[in-house]
Amino acid sequence: MSSQYPELKGFYHLRETIGSGGFAKVKLAYHALTGEKVAIKIMDKRALGDDLPRVKTEIAAMKELCHQHICKLYQVLETETRFYMVLEYCPEGELFDYIVSKDRLDEAEARIFFRQIVSAVAYIHIKGYAHRDLKPENLLLDEDQNLKLIDFGLCAKPKGGMENHLFTCCGSPAYAAPELISGKQYLGAEADLWSMGVLLYALLCGYLPFDDEKIPSLYRKIQSGKYEVPDWLTPESSILIAQMLQVDPKRRISIQQLINHPWLRKGFNIPCEFESKYKMTLDEDCLTELAVHYGQKRREMETKVSEWNYDYLTASYFLLLEKKMKGRPVRLL
Ligand SMILES: CN(C)C[C@H]1CC[C@H](N2C(=O)N(C)Cc3cnc4ccc(-c5cc(Cl)c(O)c(Cl)c5)nc4c32)CC1
């Protein structure tokens, strides 16, 4: 198998294909030095065609986004024919399939997931990014049933900050905000908030608020802002959804208000934490283990890791840190 991917030989032990998304193939692999599982997204440059900029967008964004509810990028490899993205493995697959398997979620379970989604989106907005393709297919579950946001191929980092407008109409139609599909300029943060309203509705109802086989009638439904409120929704859930599915983006709830919203605080009594749990300082144990393994002084290793080249060393550091955060020994094999 690795003869097909010579660049990975000795660094990753490739296993089966675990999914494919459009122009990418995602394979399970083991990081040789730590034995940790990873997902490797493999893209053929020729097949990418004019989707190539999406890959560069995703890689650039994911290098800057380091958060407990965002799928972690560990390493990027580029050859003349391929891109490889070594990513955090999420064994429980897509939130979409989880909702389908349970028909719909009760309020308590939806709240746990939605707090994690709000945490991830608040973090990327503060970092100056809009995701622009928020939907259950782009939220994966890790081994502890925690959500990880993926697919930053359509994200935007508006020049001059998030208060500047965007123009590109993109993302999945059923989750797209009215202002986005009407071709007007829009604010990425406001469009993401609308998509999160559709997402919350999908979590609590098991189907979409706006749906139609034909795109033009789907767009009319979205722009009308009218959707069915099933009788199992509590008044509190309906109010929150209504605050997010406001056709006028200026009347729509903001992420700052969402973080403190009573519906999200119910049973937790603390706002959604959106700060990254990853420390900015390097972890001593991981640095020492790497220094010993590579026969380097700790200071030299610290300098090398701090370059964040997203090479094998970056992957080894992050995966050692994962092991430590999961209470496993901080040891290289
Ligand atoms: C339909 N989608 C647009 C693509 C689909 C590809 C397989 C993937 N997957 C699966 O479908 N399992 C069933 C297993 C699985 C396990 N770990 C994963 C870890 C990361 C990713 C991943 C995939 C893509 Cl295309 C990304 O851009 C990023 Cl940032 C991350 N996918 C994973 C993944 C889920 C999404």
The ligand as an ORCA input file, in Angstrom:
! r2SCAN-3c Opt
* xyz 0 1
  C     -18.513     14.182      3.059
  N     -17.467     15.013      3.651
  C     -17.457     16.339      3.028
  C     -16.143     14.379      3.521
  C     -15.988     13.240      4.519
  C     -14.719     12.463      4.201
  C     -14.527     11.320      5.201
  C     -14.568     11.805      6.634
  N     -14.465     10.742      7.630
  C     -15.451      9.754      7.622
  O     -16.412      9.834      6.805
  N     -15.408      8.707      8.500
  C     -16.466      7.699      8.566
  C     -14.272      8.480      9.352
  C     -13.419      9.678      9.559
  C     -12.549      9.684     10.641
  N     -11.752     10.729     10.890
  C     -11.756     11.796     10.067
  C     -10.925     12.871     10.347
  C     -10.885     13.941      9.524
  C     -11.700     13.949      8.384
  C     -11.680     15.116      7.474
  C     -12.163     14.969      6.184
  C     -12.146     16.071      5.329
  Cl    -12.735     15.896      3.726
  C     -11.668     17.310      5.761
  O     -11.685     18.389      4.917
  C     -11.199     17.439      7.048
  Cl    -10.631     18.952      7.581
  C     -11.191     16.355      7.916
  N     -12.545     12.928      8.092
  C     -12.599     11.859      8.909
  C     -13.500     10.760      8.668
  C     -15.740     12.715      6.947
  C     -15.919     13.812      5.920
*
